[in-house]
Amino acid sequence: MAGRVQEQVAIVTGAGSIGPGWGNGKAAAVLYAREGARVLAVDLNRAAADETTEIICQEGGQATAIEADVTDSEQVQAVVAHCQEIYGRIDILHNNVGVPDVGGPEEIDEDRWDRSLAINVRSMYLTCRYCLPVMVAQQQGAIVNISSIASLRFIGYPCVSYAASKGAVNQLTQNIAIQYAEQGIRANCILPGLMHTPQIEHYIREGYGGDLEAMIQQRNQLVPMKRMGDAWDVARAALFLASDEARYITGTELVVDGGITCTVH
Ligand SMILES: NC(=O)c1ccc[n+]([C@@H]2O[C@H](COP(=O)([O-])OP(=O)(O)OC[C@H]3O[C@@H](n4cnc5c(N)ncnc54)[C@H](O)[C@@H]3O)[C@@H](O)[C@H]2O)c1
């Protein structure tokens, strides 16, 4: 089923990857391009965005990289203006940027709380704020926001800022879905569970210092399917939600977790 988002223009935030391999944003950007979209790859790290666009261009797709911090209003406005300038429209807004943060209210200080909320939810508010007028003018658009199963329930350790910010992502998405439903704009979230990505390897190393392989096996065992998902599982769900196959789906929270939220621990 090639060409599922043919001729469309996709902005992907956090389109690079924090380390070698496939992060969620990088895989989504590449998959949209494989299915015919022209991609604007946005990242704080220019080299990471360039790596993604090089992969896309080498495969024969179309992509442009832009460096921007999506927590900054002016930089987000510049991204939207640049997308309009080079591609002339915005059909898909894929909000991937988000960072994990572990700790309860006494462990994380105010600066960390503010940082999590800024990166995980202010970023999505800003990109939606500035992309929506373009989508309204087109009477077409699909927003895909990357949330987490931590938005739904306690995930085994305290992570108040992460969980609160991802809960906010879900409601931001639902509100937009309803407000803009009559204007041809859909907004949905994906709630990944335990995914094996460079970001997670980084946080296991930083947070636990110990045996990465042992921690990976432990995470695998927590999942009913006995394995973590990967960035392509998230990307495929995003492609579906962004494409016309999901034309009657808006305001939903698509859980991509190998069944883990169905279990009781
Ligand atoms: N890996 C998992 O297990 C898991 C589980 C649930 C949800 N998620 C969600 O997936 C998303 C991250 O996925 P990923 O694998 O692409 O992560 P990643 O850490 O590889 O990040 C992708 C890119 O985002 C960029 N970035 C970070 N802050 C930015 C900012 N302010 N402005 C612009 N770019 C910025 C980084 O430079 C990086 O290149 C997050 O929203 C995260 O909460 C991941």
The ligand as an ORCA input file, in Angstrom:
! r2SCAN-3c Opt
* xyz 0 1
  N      10.868      5.226     23.886
  C       9.850      4.959     24.653
  O       9.823      3.947     25.366
  C       8.692      5.909     24.708
  C       7.550      5.531     25.398
  C       6.470      6.377     25.458
  C       6.512      7.592     24.796
  N       7.641      7.960     24.126
  C       7.639      9.279     23.485
  O       8.294      9.260     22.216
  C       8.827     10.567     21.963
  C      10.326     10.555     21.748
  O      10.684      9.652     20.803
  P      12.152      9.606     20.121
  O      12.534      8.166     20.187
  O      12.085     10.249     18.788
  O      13.076     10.488     21.113
  P      14.533     11.117     20.978
  O      14.970     11.393     22.376
  O      15.396     10.289     20.096
  O      14.214     12.556     20.393
  C      14.102     12.855     19.052
  C      14.697     14.209     18.808
  O      14.012     15.243     19.536
  C      14.900     16.320     19.598
  N      14.448     17.324     20.551
  C      14.463     17.257     21.896
  N      13.986     18.409     22.424
  C      13.666     19.210     21.379
  C      13.128     20.527     21.274
  N      12.851     21.238     22.353
  N      12.922     21.043     20.042
  C      13.209     20.326     18.929
  N      13.723     19.075     18.966
  C      13.947     18.520     20.181
  C      16.230     15.666     19.951
  O      17.327     16.479     19.555
  C      16.173     14.346     19.188
  O      16.955     14.376     17.996
  C       8.565     11.397     23.193
  O       7.391     12.162     23.046
  C       8.413     10.330     24.257
  O       7.725     10.793     25.395
  C       8.730      7.147     24.064
*
